Each structure stands twice: as structure tokens, then as C-alpha cells.
Amino acid sequence: MSRDVVVVRDRPVGEYVLNVIMLLNSGSEEVELVGRGMYISKAVAVFNALRDRLEETLKVLEVEIGSEVRGRTHRRVPYIKFRLTQGI
């Protein structure tokens, strides 16, 4: 199974939308869209823009919300992950 991961950070929302669409159209079976910490709201904005653009063809396989320990300081960082695919 081909799964690509797009991590949302500083770039504009439109770039992430285009990146996910290009991955789905190039044959990737699944795309995981991830936002961590202060980028959670931007990841949700990317998902909403994808849903508006792809409408019925965007399928959400799973939405995961949680936190993970990251870095040398072992801080807990919240995240959101969307597992997406494109169906007919």
C-alpha cells in the first residue's frame, strides 16, 4: 500500500491543498495529513479546503487526535492526523 505523509507547517494552505491533490492524482492510495501543536488549526483548514475542492471524491478513512512525546525535553505535543483517499 502506498501512503504519503504531508506535515502542515509554515507554508500557505493552498500549497498543502495542491500537494495533497497531486499525491492523490499521481497514484498514492492514501495521504496522511498531519498537524502538530500550533499547526493543528492550519491542518483543519487544509482538510476543509480539500473537502470543498474535491467534494464527493475525497474519502476520510480515519481522523486521529492525540499527543506524542517529542524532542530532547520530552514535551507532549498535541496532533491531528487525517488519513485520506480519493474514491469515485
Backbone as numpy.savetxt, mean C-alpha at the origin, in Angstrom:
# Nx Ny Nz CAx CAy CAz Cx Cy Cz
3.97 -17.11 -6.43 3.13 -15.94 -6.43 4.03 -14.70 -6.43
3.66 -13.73 -7.25 4.43 -12.50 -7.38 3.78 -11.42 -6.52
4.51 -10.96 -5.50 4.00 -9.89 -4.63 5.05 -8.80 -4.55
4.63 -7.58 -4.84 5.51 -6.42 -4.73 5.05 -5.57 -3.56
6.00 -4.84 -2.96 5.70 -4.00 -1.81 6.00 -2.55 -2.17
5.03 -1.67 -1.88 5.20 -0.23 -2.06 5.11 0.39 -0.67
6.20 1.02 -0.22 6.23 1.66 1.09 6.02 3.16 0.89
4.98 3.68 1.52 4.62 5.09 1.37 5.50 5.94 2.29
6.12 6.96 1.71 6.99 7.86 2.47 6.73 9.31 2.04
7.76 10.00 1.51 7.70 11.45 1.28 7.17 11.88 -0.08
7.12 10.99 -1.05 6.72 11.40 -2.40 5.23 11.74 -2.45
4.80 12.44 -3.49 3.37 12.78 -3.62 2.49 11.54 -3.81
1.24 11.66 -3.39 0.28 10.55 -3.47 0.18 10.01 -4.89
0.13 10.90 -5.87 -0.02 10.49 -7.26 1.08 9.57 -7.75
2.30 9.75 -7.26 3.40 8.87 -7.66 3.19 7.45 -7.16
2.69 7.32 -5.93 2.42 5.99 -5.39 1.27 5.32 -6.13
0.25 6.10 -6.45 -0.89 5.56 -7.21 -0.41 5.02 -8.55
0.38 5.82 -9.26 0.91 5.40 -10.55 1.80 4.17 -10.41
2.62 4.13 -9.37 3.51 2.99 -9.13 2.72 1.70 -8.92
1.67 1.76 -8.10 0.85 0.57 -7.85 0.14 0.13 -9.13
-0.42 1.06 -9.88 -1.11 0.72 -11.13 -0.14 0.07 -12.12
1.08 0.62 -12.21 2.07 0.04 -13.13 2.44 -1.38 -12.70
2.59 -1.62 -11.40 2.92 -2.96 -10.92 1.79 -3.94 -11.23
0.54 -3.53 -10.99 -0.59 -4.42 -11.26 -0.72 -4.71 -12.76
-0.49 -3.70 -13.59 -0.62 -3.89 -15.04 0.55 -4.66 -15.64
1.69 -4.69 -14.94 2.85 -5.40 -15.48 2.88 -6.86 -15.07
1.83 -7.35 -14.43 1.73 -8.77 -14.15 1.90 -9.18 -12.71
2.11 -8.24 -11.82 2.23 -8.58 -10.40 0.87 -9.06 -9.91
0.86 -10.21 -9.25 -0.40 -10.77 -8.77 -0.95 -10.00 -7.57
-0.04 -9.55 -6.69 -0.43 -8.80 -5.50 0.51 -7.64 -5.31
-0.03 -6.55 -4.77 0.79 -5.42 -4.36 0.44 -5.12 -2.90
1.46 -5.02 -2.09 1.27 -4.67 -0.68 1.62 -3.20 -0.51
0.66 -2.41 -0.07 0.83 -0.98 0.15 1.00 -0.77 1.66
2.14 -0.20 2.08 2.48 -0.11 3.50 2.72 1.34 3.89
2.12 1.75 5.00 2.40 3.05 5.59 2.76 2.86 7.05
3.86 3.45 7.48 4.30 3.31 8.87 4.35 4.69 9.54
3.99 4.71 10.83 4.10 5.94 11.62 3.27 7.07 11.04
3.95 8.20 10.80 3.23 9.39 10.33 2.77 9.26 8.89
3.16 8.19 8.19 2.76 7.99 6.80 1.51 7.11 6.66
0.89 6.73 7.77 -0.33 5.92 7.71 -1.43 6.67 6.98
-1.63 7.94 7.30 -2.70 8.70 6.66 -2.44 8.87 5.16
-1.17 8.99 4.76 -0.86 9.11 3.34 -1.12 7.78 2.63
-0.83 6.65 3.30 -1.12 5.34 2.71 -2.62 5.16 2.49
-3.42 5.63 3.43 -4.88 5.58 3.28 -5.32 6.47 2.12
-4.69 7.64 1.97 -5.02 8.53 0.85 -4.66 7.87 -0.48
-3.53 7.16 -0.53 -3.15 6.44 -1.75 -4.17 5.35 -2.06
-4.57 4.59 -1.04 -5.58 3.55 -1.25 -6.88 4.14 -1.77
-7.35 5.24 -1.17 -8.59 5.87 -1.62 -8.48 6.37 -3.06
-7.33 6.93 -3.42 -7.13 7.38 -4.80 -7.12 6.19 -5.77
-6.53 5.08 -5.35 -6.54 3.87 -6.18 -7.97 3.36 -6.35
-8.72 3.36 -5.28 -10.11 2.88 -5.34 -10.94 3.76 -6.26
-10.71 5.08 -6.21 -11.43 5.99 -7.10 -11.03 5.78 -8.55
-9.76 5.54 -8.79 -9.26 5.41 -10.16 -9.60 4.05 -10.77
-9.42 2.97 -10.00 -9.60 1.61 -10.54 -11.01 1.06 -10.33
-11.78 1.69 -9.48 -13.17 1.34 -9.19 -13.35 -0.15 -8.93
-14.09 -0.83 -9.80 -14.47 -2.23 -9.57 -13.32 -3.22 -9.74
-12.27 -2.83 -10.44 -11.20 -3.80 -10.72 -10.23 -3.96 -9.56
-10.21 -3.03 -8.61 -9.31 -3.12 -7.46 -9.95 -4.03 -6.42
-9.24 -5.08 -6.05 -9.72 -6.02 -5.02 -8.81 -5.92 -3.81
-9.41 -5.79 -2.63 -8.67 -5.75 -1.38 -8.67 -7.15 -0.79
-7.50 -7.75 -0.68 -7.38 -9.09 -0.13 -7.33 -9.06 1.40
-6.65 -8.04 1.93 -6.49 -7.97 3.38 -6.05 -6.56 3.78
-6.51 -6.12 4.92 -6.03 -4.89 5.54 -5.52 -5.28 6.92
-4.26 -4.95 7.20 -3.65 -5.30 8.48 -3.21 -4.02 9.18
-3.58 -3.90 10.45 -3.19 -2.76 11.27 -2.49 -3.32 12.49
-1.34 -2.74 12.82 -0.61 -3.23 13.98 0.56 -2.33 14.29
1.49 -2.88 15.07 2.72 -2.16 15.37 3.86 -3.16 15.38
5.04 -2.66 15.10 6.23 -3.51 15.06 7.38 -2.78 15.74
8.31 -3.55 16.27 9.48 -2.99 16.92 10.52 -2.74 15.83
11.02 -1.49 15.76 11.96 -1.13 14.71 13.13 -0.35 15.30
14.26 -0.44 14.61 15.42 0.37 14.94 16.18 -0.13 16.16
17.27 0.57 16.43 18.14 0.20 17.55 17.51 0.55 18.89
16.59 1.51 18.90 15.97 1.91 20.15 14.80 1.01 20.53
14.45 0.09 19.64 13.35 -0.87 19.86 12.03 -0.18 20.17
11.75 0.89 19.41 10.48 1.59 19.53 9.39 0.84 18.79
8.17 0.95 19.28 7.02 0.39 18.56 6.55 1.43 17.56
6.42 1.00 16.32 5.97 1.89 15.25 4.68 1.32 14.66
3.58 2.09 14.66 2.33 1.59 14.08 2.42 1.52 12.56
1.63 0.64 11.97 1.62 0.50 10.51 0.24 0.10 10.03
0.03 0.29 8.73 -1.14 -0.23 8.04 -0.65 -0.85 6.74
-1.18 -2.03 6.42 -0.82 -2.73 5.18 -2.09 -3.09 4.43
-2.10 -2.76 3.15 -3.19 -3.16 2.26 -2.63 -4.18 1.29
-3.23 -5.36 1.22 -2.87 -6.33 0.19 -3.89 -6.20 -0.93
-3.41 -5.79 -2.12 -4.29 -5.45 -3.24 -4.01 -6.34 -4.44
-5.04 -6.57 -5.22 -4.89 -7.25 -6.50 -5.88 -6.63 -7.47
-5.70 -6.94 -8.73 -6.60 -6.40 -9.74 -7.38 -7.55 -10.34
-8.70 -7.52 -10.19 -9.57 -8.54 -10.73 -10.42 -7.96 -11.85
-11.14 -8.86 -12.50 -11.99 -8.43 -13.62 -13.41 -8.25 -13.15
